[in-house]
Amino acid sequence: MKAFDYLLLGVALVASHGLVRADEKIDKAKLVGDWKLVKSNEIGGPPKGASFKFTKDGKLVIEFDLDGPEKHEGAYAIEGDKLIYNARQFTVPTLTDEKLIIEHKEGAKFELERVKKK
């Protein structure tokens, strides 16, 4: 039983250190900016290296190159701990200054890193 208690304590500590918990709202100021996709499990989705730009006025621009340049634009909204884009609802379990993880209930998961300004 002690091992399980330590596991719960570890999860609680990680969850309280810069991650978005289910009872928290997404910090839009932290979300705004340029991100690069480093890992995804969605088949047919944007490839590794795709650019995601969240703007202050609620726009999301996704750019990548598969068989030529592609650009997808749309509005996003934040509702508590949910991110809504193109009528799809995502959760954001991780949002720090450097890392963003977006998940969809159907299993899609996107891991992004903030693009550092030069």
Secondary structure, DSSP 8 states (H G I E B T S, - for coil): -HHHHHHHHHHHHHHTSS---TTS---HHHH-EEEEEEEE--TTS--TT-EEEE-TTSEEEEEEESSSEEEEEEEEEEETTEEEETTEEEEEEEE-SSEEEEEETTS-EEEEEE----
